[in-house]
Amino acid sequence: MSGISYTLKDVFECSQERAFQAPILGDATKFMKGYLFQPPVTGFEEDKTWGEINGLRYPINNGNLLVKKGRMFKDVILIRDENKYWKWTIFDFEFKTLFFIEKAIGEWEVKKLSDNKIEVVYTYTYYSKKKLFNPLTWLLVNIQIKGIMIRALAEIRKQAESGEEFIYKLN
């Protein structure tokens, strides 16, 4: 099953550890702010294991005309390679407008360029339920997801560079 991906790169001015931790351990309500039809995330449910391999959480929202209030999808961490790489998946979408999506895979890779200069590579790959839906998935990724990711990366960078404590802790 091949997916449709979008990748962004940036350079963060912080430690490699902070650049690594920010997208998973930071306050995602500050960077999952919604875009076009997707409402912002307002919190999380069942997130006690978040940050660990197989850690789980359910993002929640206040809804809008196209998305019902409550849980948005299931979010699960697949890989955590300390201070280098995260891989997670989102699936069981509650949005009826995403009837054509099977799942998505998020990836976050960090590499030290020099002291307090960290290259970040952020990728999301979306998988259609059927090949017939690939054109819809392509539109979703290249309009909706691209917009979400551009905004999210800017806010993740702010959190990483701020030095503020993250809301989740690694075990």
N, C-alpha and C positions, 0 to 999 in steps of 0.2 A: 504494500500500500504506500504510494508516494503522496507526500503532502505538499502544501504550498506555504513557502516560508517568506518571512521578512526579517531582515537583520539590520541592526543599528550598531555603530561603533562610536565611542567617545573616550576622552581621557579625563579621569577624575584626579583631583588634587587632594589626596588623602592617603592613608596607609592602605596597603593591599588588603589587610584584614577588614577594614571598614568598607572598602569597595566591594569585597566579597559578601559581606553580611547584609548590606543595606537593602537589597531587593527582597530578601526573604525575612529578615528579622526587623526591618524598619516598619514604620506605621503606614501600611498600604492604603489606608483611607486618605492619605495625603498624596498618593500617586496613582491610585485607581479611581480617578475623578470622573470617569465616564467620557463619552464622546458620541456625537450623533444619537443613535437610538439606545445606546447602553447607558443606563443611569450610573451615578457614582456608587462605589462601595461605601457603606456606612458602618460596617463592622464585620465581625466573624463569629461563627458558632463552632463548637467542638474543636477548638484549636490548641488543646493542651499538648499535643505531640508535634506541633508545627516547628520546623527547623531540624527535625530528625529525619533519617531515611524512613520512608513510609509514613512520615508525619502528614496529618490531614487537617484541613479546615474547610469551612463552607462560607464563602463571602456572601454577605447579605446586602440588600439595597432597599430603598423606599419605593421602587417601581416607577413606572411612567405609562404612557398609553400602549406601548409595545411590550413592556416587560413587567411581569407581576412582582409585587412586593414580596420580599423574603429571600430565601436562598437562591443564588444565581447558578452555581455549579459546584462540583466537588474538586478540590485542589489537593494534590498529593505529591510529596517530594520523592523523586526516584533515585537521584544520585547527589551526594554531597562530598566533593573532593576538597578538603579544607583549604581555604584561601586560594582556590583555583577555579572551581566549577560547580554549578548547580544545574540540575535537570529536574523538571517537575511536569506534571500533566494536569490538565483540567478536562473534565468530562461530566456526563450526566447533566447537561445544560437544561436549565429550567425555562429558558426563553423559547417559546414556540416559534419565534422568528428564526431560530438557528436549527430548524428541523433537519437541515442537510449536513450538519457537522457531527462527526463521530467523537472527535477529541482534538485537543491541541497539546503540543509539547513546548514548554518554555525552557530556554537555556541561557545561562549567565556565566560568562567566562572572564576571568581577570588575569592580567599579566603585568608584572612590574616593569616599567620602562626605566625609571630612575626613582630616587627618593621622592615620595609623595606625587608621583606621576604614574597612574595606573591605567592601562588600556582595558576598556570594558567592551565586550562583544555580547550583544543582547539579541536573541533570536526567538521568534515564535513560529511554529509550523502547525498549520491546521490541516486536518484530515477529513475528507468528505465521507459520508456514509456510502455513497455510490459514485462511480466515475461520472455518471450523468450530472452530478451536482458540482463537479470541479469548476465550471465557470462561475457559479454562485460563490464558491469558496474563494476563488481568485479575487472576485470583487470585494468580498468581506475583508480579506487580508490586505488588499492594496488600497482600500479606502478606510474602513472602520478600524482594523487592527493597527495599521500604520499610524493613524491619528492617535490612537490610544497609546501606542508605544513611544512615539515622539514626546508626548506630554509626560508619560510615566518616567522615561529616562531622565528628563530634566529635573523632575522632583526627587527621584532616587539619588541623583547626583547631589542635590541640595542636602538631603539627609546624610549622605555619606560624608560630605565635606563639612557639615555643621559640627560634628563632634558630639552631638546630643545622644543620649542613651537610646538604644533601640527598644521596642516594646517586647520583643521576644528575646530569650536567652538561649545560647547553645548549651547542650549537655555534654 
